[in-house]
Amino acid sequence: MNAPEMVQLDEITDLRRRVLRADDPAAPVIVAEDAIPGCFHLGLRNGQDVIGAVSAFPCPSPDLDHQNPWQFRFMAIDEAFQGQGLGRVLIEELLRILVDRGVTLLWANGRDTALGFYDAIGFTRVPDSAHASPSTGLPHHRIVMELPHDR
């Protein structure tokens, strides 16, 4: 298994579709946020195949006012590799990159089925933020993490 690295959008669209959109060929897996200046995609490879990915971009939080907030989306680990700690590896690298960039808050709309994972790595659920995703109809909550910014 390789360390997390920056990857191109076209390298992760299939993973997004398979893991997060029930392999629906009609489901949109490229979104407007992918074109936001500064957006980047972090991936994990097994050989040449990207088996895990997350995308991040600058975006104000709907819940907390911060100087430099970012959002992450499309956190996905190939089903054959889930449960091996790879999601934690990706998020830890994402946090390292964002702290180095002076980001003060990271937030996301976390699927309810993944909230235990996000709780375990230090995210906090935003009270009264339960909602159904407009993209999937699945239940979500907003999650947040304040990042150190002593730099």
Residue pairs with C-beta under 8 A, 6 or more apart in sequence:
1 44
1 45
1 46
1 86
2 44
2 45
2 46
3 44
3 93
4 42
4 43
4 44
4 52
4 89
4 90
4 93
4 94
5 42
5 43
5 44
5 45
6 40
6 41
6 42
6 43
7 41
7 42
7 43
7 50
7 53
8 41
9 30
9 34
9 41
9 55
11 41
11 43
11 50
11 53
12 41
12 43
12 50
12 53
12 55
12 74
12 76
13 29
13 30
15 50
15 51
15 52
15 53
15 76
15 78
16 29
16 53
16 74
16 76
17 23
17 24
17 25
17 27
17 29
18 78
18 79
19 76
19 77
19 78
19 79
20 29
20 74
20 76
20 136
21 27
21 29
21 135
21 136
27 135
28 135
29 74
31 73
33 39
33 55
33 57
33 59
33 71
33 73
34 55
34 57
36 57
36 58
36 59
37 58
38 57
38 58
39 55
39 56
39 57
40 55
40 56
40 57
40 97
41 53
41 54
41 55
42 53
42 54
42 55
42 56
42 90
42 93
42 94
42 97
43 50
43 52
43 53
44 50
44 51
44 52
44 53
44 77
44 86
44 89
44 90
45 51
46 81
49 78
51 77
51 78
51 80
51 81
51 86
52 76
52 77
52 78
52 81
52 86
52 87
52 89
52 90
53 74
53 75
53 76
53 90
54 72
54 73
54 74
54 75
54 76
54 90
54 91
54 94
55 72
55 73
55 74
56 70
56 71
56 72
56 73
56 94
56 97
56 98
56 106
57 70
57 71
57 73
58 68
58 69
58 70
58 71
59 69
59 70
59 71
59 107
60 66
60 69
61 69
61 71
61 105
61 107
61 142
61 144
62 142
63 107
63 126
63 129
63 142
63 144
64 105
64 107
64 144
64 146
66 104
66 105
66 146
67 104
67 149
68 101
68 102
68 103
68 104
68 105
68 149
69 103
69 104
69 105
69 106
69 107
70 98
70 103
70 105
70 106
70 107
71 106
71 107
71 108
72 94
72 106
72 107
72 108
73 108
73 109
75 87
75 90
75 91
75 108
75 114
77 86
77 87
77 90
87 117
88 117
88 121
91 121
92 121
94 106
95 106
95 145
95 147
98 106
98 147
99 147
99 148
99 149
99 151
102 149
102 151
103 147
103 149
104 146
104 147
104 149
105 144
105 145
105 146
105 147
106 144
106 145
106 147
107 126
107 142
107 143
107 144
107 145
108 118
108 123
108 142
108 143
109 131
109 133
109 140
109 141
109 142
109 143
110 118
110 123
110 125
110 140
110 141
110 142
110 143
111 133
111 138
111 139
111 140
112 130
112 138
112 139
112 140
112 141
113 138
115 125
115 141
115 143
118 125
118 143
119 125
122 145
123 143
123 144
123 145
124 143
124 144
124 145
125 141
125 142
125 143
126 141
126 142
126 143
126 144
129 141
129 142
130 139
130 140
130 141
131 139
131 140
131 141
131 142
132 138
132 139
132 140
133 139
133 140
